[in-house]
């Protein structure tokens, strides 16, 4: 599927390990903010509260990208410093475990800003 319209379709478009990792990340975020609106924005799975994005994520060739803009990354600067980062993004490489506790805390931080 070239243009998924739901997060489930997005995750299903990946193969094997990538699909599993994306599903675990999705479940982690969903458990933290179960009432958030889900959508695909900018081609990425997105969770929103009050129509504002809390967090985006996406699968790439060698990593999963997490986007907690505008300042979710700055708040967790020290813990994220061991990962490759761009402006507003962090890359969790496929050859390392996902930092699920950190993802939970980033998600909660962003959700609290929007609640």
DRENKOLSE-329704 format. One line per 8 residues: number of its first residue (from 1); their letters; for each residue x negated, y negated, z negated of N, C-alpha, C, O, CB. Coordinates in nm, 4 decimals. Each point is the difference from the previous one (the first is absolute). Glycine has a CB too. Example, Ala and Ser with C-alpha at 12.3 -4.5 7.8 and 13.67 -1.06 7.14 Angstrom:
residues 2
1	as	-1.3190 0.5690 -0.7800 0.0890 -0.1190 0.0000 -0.0900 -0.1200 0.0000 -0.1036 0.0019 -0.0665 0.2928 0.1154 -0.0581 ~ -0.1542 -0.2223 0.1966 -0.0820 -0.1190 -0.0060 0.0770 -0.1090 -0.0730 -0.0509 -0.1108 -0.0169 -0.0675 0.1736 0.2314
This chain:
residues 115
1	xxxxxxxx	-0.0850 0.1178 0.0000 0.0850 -0.1178 0.0000 -0.0893 -0.1237 0.0000 -0.0855 -0.0151 -0.0872 0.2714 0.1388 -0.0354 ~ -0.1666 -0.2107 0.2185 -0.0888 -0.1147 0.0138 0.0385 -0.1172 -0.0901 -0.0879 -0.0731 -0.0458 0.0479 0.1451 0.2789 ~ 0.1670 -0.0912 -0.2591 0.0445 -0.1118 -0.0825 0.0969 0.0473 -0.1084 0.1214 -0.0121 0.0160 -0.1521 -0.1427 0.1795 ~ -0.0219 0.2084 -0.3049 0.0900 0.0465 -0.1058 0.0784 -0.1158 -0.0592 -0.0490 -0.1127 -0.0070 -0.1082 0.3002 -0.0440 ~ 0.2787 -0.1588 0.0088 0.0842 -0.1024 -0.0610 0.0206 0.0230 -0.1493 0.0578 -0.0845 -0.0684 0.0557 0.0569 0.2874 ~ -0.1604 0.1413 -0.2701 0.0081 0.0286 -0.1435 -0.1368 0.0476 -0.0487 -0.0845 0.0423 0.0788 0.3316 0.0174 -0.0602 ~ -0.2665 -0.0674 -0.1486 -0.1258 0.0477 -0.0571 -0.0130 0.1506 0.0207 -0.1099 0.0489 0.0261 0.1143 -0.2343 -0.1972 ~ 0.1048 0.2591 0.1600 -0.0050 0.1454 0.0219 -0.0469 0.0316 0.1419 -0.0820 0.0897 0.0196 0.2675 -0.0578 -0.1869
9	xxxxxxxx	-0.1344 -0.1042 0.2651 -0.0436 0.0210 0.1381 -0.1477 -0.0360 0.0165 -0.0740 0.0696 0.0696 0.3077 -0.1169 0.0107 ~ -0.2753 -0.0601 -0.1436 -0.1405 -0.0417 0.0070 -0.0904 0.1113 -0.0525 -0.0957 0.0398 0.0664 0.1635 -0.2817 -0.0946 ~ -0.0369 0.2913 -0.0907 -0.0830 0.1043 -0.0619 0.0018 0.1268 0.0858 -0.1037 0.0637 0.0189 0.1517 -0.1590 -0.2487 ~ 0.0682 0.1315 0.2811 0.0123 0.1214 0.0819 -0.0802 -0.0084 0.1290 -0.0300 0.1030 0.0604 0.2558 -0.0687 -0.1565 ~ -0.2609 -0.1538 0.1392 -0.0749 -0.0153 0.1243 -0.1478 0.0360 -0.0149 -0.0729 0.0053 0.0991 0.2334 -0.1829 -0.0345 ~ -0.2045 0.2022 -0.1874 -0.1395 0.0368 -0.0258 -0.0118 0.1510 -0.0131 0.0995 0.0703 -0.0176 -0.1407 -0.2909 -0.0969 ~ -0.0809 0.2688 0.1232 -0.0247 0.1433 -0.0090 -0.0610 0.0369 -0.1340 -0.0742 -0.0777 -0.0602 0.0442 0.0862 0.3073 ~ 0.0622 0.1102 -0.2919 -0.0615 0.0712 -0.1109 -0.0401 -0.0861 -0.1190 0.0853 -0.0561 -0.0688 -0.1635 0.2126 0.2367
17	xxxxxxxx	-0.0538 -0.1664 -0.1918 -0.0503 -0.0657 -0.1200 0.0418 -0.1472 -0.0059 0.0351 -0.0498 -0.1070 -0.2287 0.2084 0.1071 ~ 0.1900 -0.2271 0.1117 0.0424 -0.1412 0.0009 0.1454 -0.0121 -0.0418 0.0351 -0.0879 -0.0787 -0.2006 0.0375 0.2602 ~ 0.2501 0.1381 -0.1294 0.1422 -0.0014 -0.0361 0.0171 0.0245 -0.1496 0.0792 -0.0673 -0.0659 -0.0183 0.1492 0.2964 ~ -0.1350 0.0140 -0.2833 0.0089 0.0315 -0.1426 -0.0430 -0.1184 -0.0850 0.0676 -0.0344 -0.0969 -0.1104 0.2747 0.1487 ~ -0.0682 -0.3027 -0.0167 -0.0504 -0.1145 -0.0766 0.0978 -0.1176 0.0059 0.0243 -0.0657 -0.1013 -0.2601 0.1399 0.1485 ~ 0.2914 -0.1005 0.0702 0.0971 -0.1078 0.0128 0.1257 0.0293 -0.0810 0.0569 -0.0903 -0.0614 -0.1467 0.0392 0.2890 ~ 0.1328 0.1756 -0.2280 0.1193 0.0383 -0.0774 -0.0235 -0.0175 -0.1493 0.0892 -0.0448 -0.0720 -0.0264 0.2079 0.2512 ~ -0.1812 -0.1284 -0.2259 -0.0330 -0.0170 -0.1420 -0.0036 -0.1481 -0.0353 0.0511 -0.0404 -0.1045 -0.1835 0.2551 0.1065
25	xxxxxxxx	0.0731 -0.2948 0.0835 -0.0049 -0.1434 -0.0247 0.1416 -0.0590 -0.0008 0.0340 -0.0802 -0.0869 -0.2627 0.0692 0.1941 ~ 0.3097 0.0509 -0.0110 0.1393 -0.0453 0.0057 0.0728 0.0341 -0.1310 0.0643 -0.0861 -0.0602 -0.0639 0.1167 0.3120 ~ -0.0112 0.0935 -0.2942 0.0690 0.0442 -0.1220 -0.0488 -0.0783 -0.1221 0.0798 -0.0356 -0.0867 -0.0525 0.2652 0.1865 ~ -0.1561 -0.2562 -0.1067 -0.0571 -0.0755 -0.1117 0.0604 -0.1403 -0.0058 0.0409 -0.0461 -0.1066 -0.2551 0.1781 0.1252 ~ 0.2194 -0.1986 0.0948 0.0560 -0.1350 0.0045 0.1504 0.0039 -0.0277 0.0514 -0.0811 -0.0771 -0.2295 0.0115 0.2418 ~ 0.2473 0.1628 -0.1023 0.1455 0.0132 -0.0174 0.0363 0.0250 -0.1463 0.0976 -0.0559 -0.0497 -0.0796 0.1451 0.2837 ~ -0.0947 -0.0066 -0.3024 0.0257 0.0280 -0.1413 -0.0193 -0.1242 -0.0863 0.0664 -0.0161 -0.1024 -0.1384 0.2521 0.1396 ~ -0.0182 -0.3230 0.0040 -0.0275 -0.1214 -0.0776 0.1079 -0.1062 0.0221 0.0368 -0.0724 -0.0925 -0.2822 0.1218 0.1077
33	xxxxxxxx	0.2954 -0.0579 0.1079 0.1027 -0.1016 0.0314 0.1143 0.0669 0.0783 0.0177 -0.0251 0.1192 -0.1941 -0.1617 -0.1143 ~ 0.2530 0.2720 -0.0736 0.1014 0.0806 0.0687 0.1109 -0.0802 0.0674 0.0618 0.0492 0.0945 -0.1112 0.1248 -0.2589 ~ 0.0760 -0.2948 0.1191 0.1086 -0.0791 0.0572 -0.0454 -0.0952 0.1101 0.0808 -0.0755 0.0541 0.0319 0.0925 -0.2724 ~ -0.2401 -0.0138 0.2514 -0.0505 -0.0895 0.1041 0.0581 0.0392 0.1361 0.0287 0.1169 0.0258 -0.2418 -0.1529 -0.1575 ~ 0.2293 -0.0631 0.2164 0.0450 0.0229 0.1371 -0.1173 0.0566 0.0798 -0.1128 -0.0478 -0.0118 0.2844 -0.1410 -0.0028 ~ -0.1445 0.2895 0.0948 -0.1029 0.0609 0.0843 0.0219 -0.0407 0.1445 0.1134 -0.0079 0.0474 -0.1344 0.2026 -0.2055 ~ -0.0888 -0.2203 0.2273 0.0100 -0.0336 0.1417 -0.1346 0.0241 0.0676 -0.0978 0.0392 -0.0636 0.2776 -0.2105 0.0149 ~ -0.1816 0.1471 0.1770 -0.1242 -0.0033 0.0766 -0.0184 -0.1457 0.0407 0.0839 -0.0564 0.0703 -0.0619 0.3003 0.0156
41	xxxxxxxx	-0.1309 -0.3042 -0.1299 -0.0327 -0.1381 0.0359 -0.1428 -0.0031 0.0512 -0.0894 0.0609 -0.0587 0.2504 -0.1547 -0.1142 ~ -0.1818 0.0233 0.2815 -0.1324 -0.0049 0.0634 -0.0502 0.1402 0.0322 -0.1206 0.0248 0.0013 0.0700 -0.2372 -0.1246 ~ 0.1437 0.3041 0.1491 -0.0357 0.1363 0.0338 -0.0407 0.0863 -0.1179 -0.0474 0.1121 0.0186 -0.0209 -0.2001 0.1966 ~ 0.0861 0.0370 -0.3370 -0.0436 0.0704 -0.1210 0.1167 0.0226 -0.0960 0.0917 -0.0818 -0.0067 -0.3197 -0.0196 0.0323 ~ 0.2246 0.2123 -0.0999 0.0976 0.0192 -0.1078 -0.0101 -0.1155 -0.0999 -0.1090 -0.0396 -0.0412 0.0963 0.2916 0.0693 ~ 0.1280 -0.3039 -0.0651 0.0059 -0.1188 -0.0847 0.1060 0.0182 -0.1078 0.1077 0.0543 0.0243 -0.1840 -0.1983 0.1677 ~ 0.0430 0.0974 -0.3106 0.0970 -0.0056 -0.1099 0.0222 -0.1474 -0.0314 -0.0953 -0.0769 -0.0125 0.0227 0.3043 -0.0841 ~ 0.2012 -0.2667 0.0836 0.0331 -0.1401 -0.0270 0.0909 -0.0107 -0.1219 0.0807 0.0885 -0.0283 -0.1041 -0.1424 0.2729
49	xxxxxxxx	0.0075 -0.0560 -0.3147 0.0896 -0.0375 -0.1095 0.0468 -0.1417 0.0290 -0.0811 -0.0882 0.0282 -0.0370 0.2402 -0.1989 ~ 0.2471 -0.1736 0.1640 0.0574 -0.1320 0.0297 -0.0477 -0.0520 0.1360 -0.0281 -0.1187 0.0167 0.0386 0.0702 -0.2633 ~ -0.0186 0.1405 0.3427 -0.0387 -0.0303 0.1388 -0.1458 -0.0396 0.0162 -0.0409 -0.0423 0.1082 0.2727 -0.0281 -0.0710 ~ -0.3104 0.0835 -0.1427 -0.1429 -0.0327 0.0061 -0.0819 0.1287 -0.0102 0.0311 0.0867 -0.0817 0.0111 -0.3149 -0.0219 ~ -0.1464 0.2413 0.1860 -0.0802 0.1228 -0.0048 -0.0764 0.0142 -0.1312 -0.0648 -0.0929 -0.0483 0.0435 0.0816 0.2958 ~ 0.0319 0.1307 -0.3022 -0.0769 0.0364 -0.1192 -0.1330 0.0591 0.0459 -0.1073 -0.0401 -0.0449 0.3192 0.0825 -0.0919 ~ -0.2009 0.0553 0.2285 -0.1182 0.0737 0.0422 0.0272 0.0672 0.1344 0.1119 0.0426 0.0286 -0.1797 -0.0051 -0.2698 ~ -0.0360 -0.0292 0.3218 0.0026 0.0715 0.1270 -0.1057 0.1094 -0.0078 -0.0944 -0.0105 -0.0782 0.1745 -0.1956 0.2081
57	xxxxxxxx	-0.0650 0.3103 -0.0499 -0.1075 0.0979 0.0142 0.0037 0.0580 0.1396 0.1003 -0.0110 0.0705 -0.0923 0.0649 -0.3160 ~ -0.1188 0.0085 0.2853 -0.0036 0.0578 0.1337 -0.1112 0.1019 0.0149 -0.1018 -0.0054 -0.0690 0.1966 -0.2051 0.1573 ~ -0.0730 0.3031 0.0028 -0.0986 0.1029 0.0292 -0.0865 -0.0390 0.1184 0.0499 -0.0512 0.1001 0.1050 0.2229 -0.1917 ~ -0.2837 -0.1475 0.0800 -0.0949 -0.0306 0.1049 -0.0926 0.1200 0.0199 0.0115 0.0994 -0.0717 0.0003 -0.3474 0.0178 ~ -0.1010 0.2399 0.1481 -0.0811 0.1156 0.0381 -0.0764 0.0614 -0.1164 -0.0022 0.1223 -0.0135 -0.0181 -0.2232 0.2369 ~ -0.0423 0.0195 -0.3076 -0.0822 0.0544 -0.1082 0.0383 -0.0513 -0.1384 -0.0726 0.0218 -0.0970 -0.1094 -0.0022 0.2611 ~ 0.2957 -0.0874 -0.1732 0.0380 -0.0565 -0.1290 0.1499 -0.0317 -0.0035 0.0704 0.0051 0.1009 -0.3024 -0.1004 -0.1265 ~ 0.2764 0.0627 -0.0951 0.1324 -0.0586 -0.0190 -0.0226 -0.1438 -0.0426 -0.0796 -0.0274 -0.0899 0.1883 0.2511 0.0262
65	xxxxxxxx	-0.0385 -0.3150 0.1283 -0.0092 -0.1406 -0.0359 0.1123 -0.0373 -0.0949 0.1131 0.0465 0.0139 -0.2214 -0.0975 0.2059 ~ 0.0756 -0.0335 -0.3164 0.0984 -0.0497 -0.0957 -0.0076 -0.1519 0.0037 -0.1086 -0.0580 -0.0013 0.0906 0.2659 -0.1481 ~ 0.1344 -0.2712 0.1541 0.0087 -0.1449 0.0131 0.0944 -0.0518 -0.1073 0.1213 0.0191 0.0089 -0.1673 -0.0089 0.2410 ~ -0.0092 -0.0756 -0.3508 0.0799 -0.0535 -0.1110 -0.0157 -0.1514 -0.0036 -0.0419 -0.0578 -0.1003 0.0147 0.2725 -0.0325 ~ 0.0614 -0.2764 0.2432 -0.0191 -0.1439 0.0130 0.1112 -0.0763 -0.0717 0.1079 0.0567 -0.0169 -0.2242 -0.0204 0.2364 ~ 0.0979 -0.1572 -0.2615 -0.1188 -0.0791 0.0270 -0.1131 0.0180 -0.1006 -0.1154 -0.0241 0.0353 0.2657 -0.1360 0.0703 ~ -0.1226 0.2015 -0.2291 -0.1094 0.0023 -0.0978 -0.0127 0.1291 -0.0806 -0.0691 0.0031 -0.1018 0.0989 -0.2450 0.0883 ~ 0.0356 0.3466 0.0578 -0.0104 0.1272 -0.0716 -0.1407 0.0547 -0.0041 -0.0378 0.0681 -0.0953 0.2685 -0.0216 0.1618
73	xxxxxxxx	-0.3090 -0.0759 0.0364 -0.1374 0.0498 0.0036 -0.0910 -0.0811 -0.0916 -0.0880 0.0560 -0.0654 0.1253 0.0219 0.2999 ~ -0.0169 -0.2075 -0.2395 -0.0837 -0.0858 -0.0838 0.0128 0.0383 -0.1471 -0.0981 -0.0032 -0.0744 0.1230 -0.1826 0.2412 ~ 0.0957 0.2218 -0.2081 0.0236 0.0364 -0.1399 -0.0762 0.1265 -0.0401 -0.0329 0.0179 -0.1172 0.2583 -0.1244 0.1331 ~ -0.2535 0.1941 0.0807 -0.0655 0.1280 -0.0282 -0.1373 0.0064 0.0683 -0.0470 0.1075 0.0374 0.2732 0.0038 -0.0586 ~ -0.2885 -0.2266 0.0363 -0.1266 -0.0156 0.0714 -0.1062 0.1013 -0.0433 -0.0611 0.0657 0.0843 0.1146 -0.3069 -0.0614 ~ -0.0752 0.2538 -0.1517 -0.1063 0.0877 -0.0491 0.0251 0.1460 0.0385 -0.0907 0.0683 0.0474 0.0530 -0.2268 -0.2379 ~ 0.1594 0.2058 0.1703 0.0305 0.1395 0.0304 -0.0005 0.0284 0.1499 -0.0303 0.1116 0.0422 0.1651 -0.1029 -0.2504 ~ -0.1015 -0.1083 0.2876 0.0033 0.0182 0.1455 -0.1368 -0.0200 0.0643 -0.0169 0.0273 0.1188 0.2534 -0.1034 -0.1211
81	xxxxxxxx	-0.3334 0.0291 -0.0740 -0.1310 -0.0335 0.0567 -0.0724 0.1206 0.0597 -0.0898 -0.0173 0.0824 0.0754 -0.1660 -0.2484 ~ 0.0514 0.3041 0.1264 -0.0672 0.1188 0.0539 0.0578 0.0458 0.1335 -0.0457 0.0990 0.0572 -0.0034 -0.0316 -0.2902 ~ 0.1496 -0.1395 0.2824 0.0633 0.0337 0.1275 -0.0283 -0.1089 0.1029 -0.0216 -0.1161 -0.0347 0.2024 0.2440 -0.0860 ~ -0.1803 -0.0888 0.2469 -0.0132 -0.0962 0.1081 0.1258 -0.0861 0.0018 0.1118 0.0504 -0.0105 -0.2599 0.1069 0.1463 ~ 0.1274 -0.2880 -0.1224 0.1134 -0.0919 -0.0039 -0.0086 -0.1011 0.1119 -0.1074 -0.0305 0.0519 0.1228 0.0603 -0.2980 ~ 0.0995 -0.0801 0.2811 0.0118 -0.1122 0.0918 0.0853 -0.1038 -0.0678 0.0355 0.0142 -0.1171 -0.0603 0.1324 0.3225 ~ 0.0577 -0.2503 -0.1330 0.0856 -0.1029 -0.0586 0.1386 0.0588 -0.0245 0.0743 0.0288 0.0939 -0.2046 -0.2130 0.0228 ~ 0.1636 0.2014 -0.2440 0.1318 0.0520 -0.0341 0.0174 0.1489 0.0167 0.1124 0.0497 -0.0058 -0.0298 -0.2658 0.0698
89	xxxxxxxx	-0.1923 0.2895 -0.0431 0.0128 0.1451 0.0193 -0.1098 0.0745 -0.0742 -0.1051 -0.0550 -0.0331 0.2104 0.0157 0.2568 ~ -0.0773 0.1645 -0.2479 -0.0997 0.0904 -0.0562 0.0147 0.1332 0.0721 0.1107 0.0409 0.0351 -0.1083 -0.1576 -0.2633 ~ -0.1152 0.1841 0.2500 0.0007 0.1279 0.0699 -0.0355 0.1121 -0.0971 -0.1040 -0.0035 -0.0658 0.0410 -0.1108 0.2821 ~ 0.1509 0.2134 -0.2241 -0.0257 0.1192 -0.0798 -0.0425 0.1097 0.0975 0.0835 0.0523 0.0738 0.0859 -0.1192 -0.2562 ~ -0.2983 0.1025 0.1836 -0.0491 0.0965 0.0983 0.0603 0.1385 -0.0191 0.0296 0.0424 -0.1117 -0.2404 -0.1718 0.1234 ~ 0.2280 0.1979 0.0996 0.0614 0.1325 -0.0020 -0.0828 0.1036 -0.0757 0.0541 0.1018 -0.0432 0.0512 -0.1580 0.2598 ~ -0.2346 0.0323 -0.2333 -0.0847 0.0986 -0.0671 -0.0098 -0.0224 -0.1510 -0.0826 0.0623 -0.0667 -0.0458 -0.0423 0.2779 ~ 0.2123 -0.1087 -0.2650 0.0029 -0.0242 -0.1449 0.1450 0.0074 -0.0480 0.0920 -0.0307 0.0758 -0.3007 -0.1159 -0.0635
97	xxxxxxxx	0.2290 0.1868 -0.1366 0.1371 0.0049 -0.0527 0.0624 -0.1398 -0.0023 -0.0692 -0.0997 -0.0203 0.0078 0.3005 -0.1195 ~ 0.1915 -0.2062 0.1605 0.0709 -0.1264 -0.0108 0.0016 -0.0453 -0.1459 0.0267 0.0811 -0.0886 0.1157 -0.0229 0.2898 ~ -0.1703 -0.1853 -0.2280 0.0028 -0.0517 -0.1377 0.1443 -0.0335 -0.0410 0.0383 -0.1168 -0.0067 -0.2736 0.0240 0.0346 ~ 0.3135 0.1968 -0.0548 0.1440 -0.0185 -0.0194 0.0343 -0.0855 -0.1209 0.0967 -0.0761 0.0047 -0.0645 0.2950 0.1024 ~ -0.1085 -0.2086 -0.2151 0.0280 -0.0841 -0.1160 -0.0212 -0.1472 0.0358 0.0785 -0.0859 -0.0399 -0.1471 0.2734 -0.1156 ~ -0.0360 -0.2155 0.2297 -0.0270 -0.1363 0.0443 0.1119 -0.0494 0.0922 0.0441 -0.1143 -0.0126 -0.2924 0.1565 -0.0076 ~ 0.2939 0.0413 0.1114 0.1099 -0.0367 0.0895 0.1253 -0.0318 -0.0822 0.0703 -0.0967 0.0293 -0.1667 0.2428 0.1546 ~ 0.1244 -0.0656 -0.2858 0.1158 -0.0260 -0.0874 -0.0109 -0.1376 -0.0653 0.0966 -0.0762 -0.0028 -0.0743 0.3231 -0.0407
105	xxxxxxxx	-0.1396 -0.2774 -0.0083 -0.0183 -0.1272 -0.0705 0.0069 -0.1195 0.0948 0.0558 -0.1040 -0.0351 -0.1963 0.2233 -0.1332 ~ 0.0844 -0.1050 0.2874 0.0090 -0.1067 0.0998 0.1459 -0.0207 0.0396 0.0466 -0.1136 0.0093 -0.2788 0.1676 0.0761 ~ 0.3032 0.0541 -0.0625 0.1410 -0.0075 0.0380 0.0811 -0.0685 -0.1099 0.0814 -0.0880 0.0281 -0.1064 0.2974 0.1100 ~ 0.0030 -0.1694 -0.2614 0.0740 -0.0593 -0.1119 -0.0335 -0.1474 -0.0133 0.0894 -0.0813 -0.0238 -0.0873 0.3022 -0.0944 ~ -0.1288 -0.2573 0.1330 -0.0410 -0.1397 -0.0078 0.0745 -0.0847 0.1037 0.0546 -0.1056 -0.0319 -0.2809 0.1781 -0.0514 ~ 0.2274 -0.0242 0.2079 0.0682 -0.0735 0.1074 0.1510 -0.0044 -0.0246 0.0627 -0.1038 0.0209 -0.2432 0.1731 0.1410 ~ 0.2388 0.0412 -0.2056 0.1449 0.0038 -0.0256 0.0363 -0.0981 -0.1112 0.1012 -0.0695 0.0096 -0.0919 0.3112 0.0636 ~ -0.0896 -0.2478 -0.1770 0.0282 -0.0921 -0.1099 -0.0063 -0.1457 0.0470 0.0730 -0.0848 -0.0515 -0.1658 0.2532 -0.1106
113	xxx	0.0074 -0.1974 0.2581 -0.0076 -0.1356 0.0534 0.1306 -0.0387 0.0724 0.0392 -0.1167 0.0010 -0.2900 0.1431 0.0227 ~ 0.3153 0.0709 0.0351 0.1180 -0.0267 0.0829 0.1327 0.0209 -0.0712 0.1055 -0.0296 0.0560 -0.2419 0.0952 0.1357 ~ 0.1324 -0.0153 -0.3132 0.1250 0.0292 -0.0728 0.0479 -0.1196 -0.0788 0.1033 0.0074 -0.0667 -0.1703 0.2304 0.0516
